């Protein structure tokens, strides 16, 4: 038994060391901002067709010679249809629009028929896509998405907080962005002569029985462009606040109707949003702390479900409870002090060490002179001691060269310390 | 439901205890020494030095791992008692 425990401890220790060492050598880059990459041999046009209409060679030339900035691209662009990757911190958008598979047409996989593709994002609409050629490199992802992808009537985003527990009287902001085409203010039965007034309708969702009832109308004044909307209300009761946004229009002759004359446009992709004042249930899934309806013998009684419901609260509820306990414990000694210590240790801020100084006394030939030593000026600026000494071949500084060696040495010391502690194995010193 | 009310009760107990104890969201001041500022400044120095002297980060990591190992061994001793697999002294 002892042997197995020893092996287990050694394995766990080795894994911990390996994980730490591995993490230490990984390069983590902070995104400097999204960049977009899309295939085109011409300058981008808002809302237009971005089919390249260029051969692969021309495509590549334009990419290599005129547009690309930050040319740390890999692999070498030396073969047609070579899968393309980039070392840029964040790949943006790769877009092809049009059809055809030949080199003289849009560069596109033969089995792809959708107009555009994303790469490097979550939720790509057409799945992952391998970039087979090159194109212009400019703009930002957001710009490209808004300018190219979504030029039909729809809600682009909802930016309100979700599942947010708050108190009565708290201000709630419901906001988002949308795109609406100028033609979509008309209805499918567009025969009335009256004026058309399109709105964004925000209202408490009728599908939620306990949702508070409220409704807002936000006039739509701009078309064929991306717009933001926002409205603010106050939480007035202890109910959940769930809302949907939709496009509605009003015509003087035939009243309210759902905007849109094109049946294919996405007119009412409403978003659920939840704001509530009690922490005892999860409005997102209607899971309460306990639901006695599960134990109702008249409506599908299930003993297992009932008992489980009686003993185990919902995941959300127990999360809220444990969160409250955690918050409470963070202010009560001794856990509060422990929390504070961990918080201080975990912070990323640094404090510059103070400058050391010495003023020579009167009995010194340098009396009155002050000698100062500021570590920062020697070690943290461009012309530091470590940075000034670099390799002739790869221009690495001292730490970059010695770091892996020193780290390996330290980790080996740790391994031997643990091994010695576990097994008693130690270095043998021969006495002569 | 049962666990829910147990947690509610625990929360009530902790709230009751906490109401008579000092607020511990910050470290206390002992005499003239503000422990919170002192500790935060000290950790700031260490992080600063670790930034300009990279091996210090590894040293701290190794010390943390060794400390964790010691804690695991304490746990194992609690469980296995005399059967704990340690080197013979």
Interface residues (C-beta under 8 A of the other chain):
Chain A: X1 X2 X3 X5 X6 X9 X12 X13 X16 X17 X20 X24 X289 X290 X309 X310 X311 X312 X313 X317 X318 X321 X322 X324 X325 X328 X329 X330 X331 X332 X333 X334 X335 X336 X337 X339 X340 X341 X344 X345 X347 X348 X349 X350 X351 X352 X353 X375 X376 X379 X380 X384 X399 X403 X406 X407 X410 X411 X413 X414 X417 X418 X420 X421 X422 X423 X424
Chain B: X1 X2 X3 X4 X7 X8 X10 X11 X14 X15 X17 X18 X21 X22 X23 X24 X25 X26 X27 X28 X36 X39 X40 X41 X43 X44 X45 X47 X48 X49 X51 X52 X53 X54 X55 X57 X58 X59 X61 X62 X65 X66 X68 X69 X72 X73 X76 X80 X83 X84 X85 X86 X87 X88
